[in-house]
């Protein structure tokens, strides 16, 4: 009997639960690796001689390559095979993490983080497209995406908490070393739990001109957005970065319109569910995905939390996000995407505004807890809903590039949102000290989060464009996941 293809539903195959667990584990690694380094940054800066201005590149190097290569990673998953790319990405993670832990210079550490970002850009679309092709569209896929989303939410908490524990106990190097056994084990298990890819597709190409222009364009755009607040928006380097990025991305669209085998078929933008999801994902990245940065500053700079205490403070939002992802799956299956996304967006905006209201220099964690709870739940609802929408109506052979398109929107949105919100939060604190200084900084953080809350509501209008429909499919027998 021939072995089932990866695009067939998994409900009749063995090891269904373990396969989904591995894919969720890969999503956990991606989320974990992005967050785990934050609390270790002060110690990294002291040991490797980073200046205040250059230390940001420990995180920015990851973000720039991650955002720049996502679309290429999605295409590679479709053409080279999703399991092949999944394993390759995890091995990149393992090797670059080992190099990062052994780094004795700032340049080598930044280079290792850039390679980690490349690994993430290959892993995320490969993992998401595997979920979308191994599980049938409808309730079965919705349930799988909810579990996958919940693992990502866990990474928010575990990244901060584990980063604090490892840094306090073993030093900053441990936040890199921990990835080596995790990624290595995931790569080995893939050969047992993920169906083989089969023969590579012939007659299809990577669309090299399109790949070069979009990768360079998005990378330059991410660089300019991340470096802009530091270098100044009118500096020659930043202006040149924006200009060249615009030229390259315009050239990419022209190339894709004329290519016989495009990297990103422009007709996919005609899929209302995918294009609407991309727009919502862009705003999600610019708002809800950027808020934890300001929460970290509030906890550590205003209230003096240690790395471990900061990680513990993120436990509640992570639990609420995880709960929201599970409720989001049920809502999407029973009531459709429109109501699911609207509920998540409005709840997230209300919680974000409540969080900002609770922030004060003399307040406590209990003052911001109500906002954290409401915001986290809305964030989880929206997160699951937007990934379900991004996969709806997309052919199995194009799930990789669709995943890359949506995840690129998320990364560009996050970079754009941080650039805008950091500018909003910036206050002139010259000559201030003590309570006056804390109050002024808190006011800036509060203003940035209020702007984020207003931005979240913009995506509610996009959610209204989704068709109002009830899920017609009956829920199948529960997958052992």
SVG drawing of the C-alpha trace seen along z (x, -y; Angstrom):
<svg xmlns="http://www.w3.org/2000/svg" viewBox="-24 -70 60 72">
<polyline fill="none" stroke="black" stroke-width="0.4" points="0.0,0.0 1.5,-3.4 2.3,-5.7 -0.1,-8.6 1.0,-12.0 1.7,-14.8 -1.3,-16.7 -3.8,-14.1 -5.6,-14.5 -3.9,-12.9 -6.9,-11.6 -6.4,-8.0 -2.7,-7.9 -0.8,-6.7 1.2,-9.1 -1.2,-12.0 -0.8,-13.5 3.0,-13.1 3.3,-14.8 1.3,-17.8 3.2,-17.9 6.5,-18.1 5.1,-20.9 3.9,-22.8 7.3,-22.2 9.0,-23.8 6.7,-26.8 7.7,-26.9 11.4,-27.0 10.8,-29.9 8.9,-32.0 11.3,-30.9 14.4,-31.9 13.1,-35.4 12.2,-36.2 14.8,-34.3 17.7,-36.7 15.9,-39.9 16.5,-39.5 20.2,-38.5 21.0,-41.7 22.6,-43.7 25.0,-40.8 25.8,-40.3 26.6,-44.0 29.0,-44.0 30.8,-40.8 31.3,-41.4 31.8,-45.2 28.7,-46.3 27.9,-50.0 24.4,-51.2 23.9,-51.9 25.2,-48.5 23.5,-46.2 20.2,-46.4 21.7,-44.5 21.7,-41.3 18.0,-41.3 17.8,-43.3 20.2,-41.0 17.7,-38.2 14.7,-40.3 16.2,-41.7 17.2,-38.3 14.0,-36.7 11.8,-39.2 13.9,-39.4 13.9,-35.6 10.4,-34.6 8.9,-34.7 11.9,-32.8 11.5,-30.3 7.9,-29.7 8.7,-29.2 11.5,-26.8 9.0,-24.7 6.8,-24.3 9.5,-23.4 12.2,-21.6 9.9,-19.8 8.5,-20.8 10.2,-18.1 13.6,-18.8 13.3,-22.5 12.0,-21.8 15.1,-19.7 17.5,-22.1 16.1,-25.1 16.4,-23.3 20.0,-22.3 20.7,-26.0 19.2,-26.8 21.4,-24.3 24.7,-25.3 24.1,-29.1 23.1,-28.7 26.3,-26.8 28.4,-29.5 26.4,-32.2 27.1,-30.6 30.9,-30.3 31.2,-33.8 33.9,-35.9 33.3,-39.0 30.3,-41.2 30.7,-40.8 30.6,-37.0 27.5,-37.0 25.6,-39.4 26.5,-37.1 25.3,-34.1 22.0,-35.8 21.6,-36.7 22.0,-33.0 19.4,-32.1 17.1,-34.6 17.6,-32.8 16.8,-29.5 13.6,-31.1 12.7,-32.4 12.9,-28.8 11.3,-27.1 8.2,-29.2 6.6,-28.8 7.7,-25.2 6.0,-24.4 2.9,-26.4 2.5,-24.9 2.9,-21.4 0.0,-22.1 -2.0,-23.5 -1.4,-20.5 -1.4,-17.6 -4.8,-18.6 -7.9,-19.1 -9.3,-22.6 -12.2,-23.2 -12.6,-22.1 -9.7,-19.6 -7.2,-22.3 -8.6,-24.9 -8.0,-22.5 -4.4,-21.9 -3.7,-25.6 -5.1,-26.3 -2.6,-23.8 0.2,-25.3 -0.8,-28.8 -0.9,-27.8 2.7,-26.6 3.8,-30.0 2.0,-31.7 3.9,-29.5 7.1,-30.7 6.4,-34.2 6.3,-33.1 9.0,-30.4 11.4,-32.7 11.3,-35.4 11.1,-33.0 13.7,-30.5 16.0,-33.4 15.9,-34.8 16.5,-31.4 19.4,-30.4 21.1,-33.8 21.0,-34.0 22.2,-30.4 24.7,-29.9 25.3,-33.2 24.1,-34.6 25.7,-31.8 23.1,-29.4 20.3,-31.1 22.0,-30.0 23.2,-26.6 19.7,-25.5 18.6,-25.6 21.2,-23.1 19.6,-19.9 16.1,-21.2 16.6,-21.9 18.7,-18.8 16.1,-16.5 13.4,-18.1 15.4,-17.5 15.9,-13.9 12.2,-13.3 11.1,-14.8 12.3,-11.7 10.1,-9.5 7.0,-11.7 6.7,-13.8 5.8,-12.1 8.5,-12.1 8.4,-14.8 8.7,-12.5 10.3,-13.6 11.1,-17.2 8.9,-19.0 10.4,-19.4 9.9,-22.3 9.5,-24.9 12.1,-27.4 12.8,-29.7 12.3,-32.7 15.8,-34.0 15.2,-37.7 12.1,-37.8 13.8,-36.0 16.8,-38.5 14.7,-41.6 12.1,-40.7 14.7,-39.4 16.9,-42.5 13.9,-44.8 12.3,-43.5 15.7,-43.2 16.5,-46.8 13.1,-47.9 13.4,-46.0 16.9,-47.5 15.7,-51.1 12.7,-50.7 14.7,-49.1 17.7,-51.5 15.7,-54.6 15.0,-55.6 18.7,-55.3 20.3,-56.9 17.6,-59.5 14.9,-59.2 16.6,-61.9 20.1,-60.4 21.6,-59.5 21.8,-55.8 18.2,-55.5 16.9,-57.5 19.0,-55.5 17.7,-52.3 14.0,-53.3 14.6,-54.5 16.4,-51.3 13.9,-49.1 11.0,-50.9 12.8,-50.5 13.6,-46.8 10.0,-45.9 8.5,-47.8 10.9,-45.8 9.7,-42.6 6.1,-43.3 6.9,-43.9 9.0,-40.7 6.2,-38.7 3.6,-40.1 5.7,-38.9 7.2,-35.7 5.9,-32.3 6.7,-30.7 6.7,-33.5 8.0,-33.3 4.8,-34.9 1.9,-34.5 0.1,-37.8 -3.2,-36.1 -3.0,-34.9 -3.7,-38.5 -7.1,-37.9 -7.9,-35.5 -9.9,-37.8 -9.3,-35.6 -5.5,-35.6 -5.2,-39.3 -7.5,-40.4 -5.5,-38.2 -2.2,-39.8 -3.6,-43.3 -4.8,-42.3 -1.5,-40.5 0.4,-43.6 -1.6,-45.7 -1.3,-42.9 2.5,-43.0 2.6,-46.8 0.4,-46.8 -0.2,-43.7 3.1,-42.1 5.0,-45.3 3.3,-45.9 5.5,-43.3 8.6,-45.4 7.1,-48.3 5.8,-46.0 9.4,-44.8 10.7,-48.4 7.9,-49.2 8.7,-46.2 12.5,-46.5 13.1,-50.3 10.3,-51.6 9.8,-48.9 13.3,-47.4 12.2,-43.8 15.1,-41.3 15.3,-39.1 13.6,-36.3 10.8,-38.5 10.2,-39.9 9.8,-36.4 7.4,-35.6 5.4,-38.7 4.7,-37.4 3.2,-34.2 -0.3,-35.6 -0.4,-37.1 1.0,-33.9 -1.7,-31.8 -4.4,-34.1 -3.0,-34.1 -3.0,-30.3 -6.6,-30.2 -7.6,-32.7 -6.0,-30.5 -8.1,-27.5 -11.4,-29.5 -10.5,-31.1 -10.5,-27.7 -13.9,-26.9 -15.3,-30.2 -13.8,-30.0 -15.3,-26.6 -18.8,-27.4 -19.4,-31.1 -16.9,-31.8 -13.9,-34.1 -15.7,-37.5 -17.1,-37.2 -13.9,-35.5 -11.6,-38.2 -13.9,-41.1 -14.2,-39.7 -10.5,-39.2 -9.6,-42.6 -12.1,-44.6 -11.1,-42.6 -7.4,-43.1 -7.9,-46.9 -9.9,-47.2 -7.4,-45.3 -4.5,-47.3 -6.2,-50.6 -6.9,-49.2 -3.2,-48.2 -2.1,-51.7 -4.5,-53.2 -3.1,-51.0 0.5,-52.0 2.0,-54.4 5.3,-55.1 4.0,-54.3 1.7,-51.5 2.1,-47.7 1.6,-44.6 -2.0,-44.4 -2.8,-47.7 -1.9,-46.4 -3.2,-42.9 -6.8,-43.5 -5.5,-45.0 -3.0,-42.1 -5.7,-39.5 -8.1,-41.1 -5.4,-42.0 -3.9,-38.5 -7.2,-36.8 -8.0,-39.1 -4.5,-38.6 -5.0,-34.8 -8.4,-34.9 -6.9,-37.1 -3.7,-35.1 -5.5,-31.9 -8.2,-33.5 -5.7,-35.3 -3.7,-32.2 -6.8,-30.1 -7.9,-32.9 -4.5,-33.0 -4.7,-29.3 -8.3,-29.3 -8.9,-28.6 -5.1,-28.2 -4.0,-25.1 -1.8,-22.6 1.1,-23.3 1.0,-27.0 0.6,-26.8 4.3,-27.5 4.3,-30.8 1.0,-31.8 2.5,-31.2 5.5,-33.3 3.4,-36.1 1.4,-36.3 4.4,-35.9 6.3,-38.6 3.4,-41.0 3.7,-40.2 7.5,-40.9 7.3,-44.1 4.4,-45.2 6.3,-44.6 9.3,-46.6 7.1,-49.4 5.1,-49.4 8.2,-49.5 9.7,-52.3 6.5,-54.4 5.7,-53.5 9.3,-54.0 9.1,-57.5 5.8,-58.1 7.3,-56.9 10.4,-59.0 10.3,-61.9 12.9,-64.6 14.1,-63.6 17.1,-66.0 17.7,-67.2 15.0,-64.9 15.7,-62.4 13.9,-60.3 10.1,-60.3 10.0,-63.0 12.1,-60.9 10.1,-57.7 6.8,-59.6 8.0,-61.1 9.2,-57.7 6.0,-56.0 4.0,-58.7 5.8,-58.0 5.2,-54.2 1.5,-54.8 1.2,-57.1 2.7,-54.4 0.4,-51.7 -2.6,-54.0 -1.6,-54.6 -1.3,-50.8 -4.8,-50.3 -6.1,-52.8 -4.2,-51.1 -5.7,-47.7 -9.2,-49.0 -8.2,-49.8 -8.1,-46.1 -11.7,-45.8 -12.8,-47.5 -10.7,-44.9 -12.4,-42.1 -15.8,-43.4 -14.8,-42.5 -14.9,-38.8 -18.1,-37.1 -20.6,-36.4 -21.1,-32.7 -21.6,-29.7 -19.3,-26.7 -21.2,-24.2 -18.9,-21.2 -19.7,-19.0 -16.9,-18.6 -15.1,-15.3 -13.9,-12.9 -11.3,-14.6 -7.8,-14.2 -5.5,-12.7 -3.3,-15.8"/>
</svg>
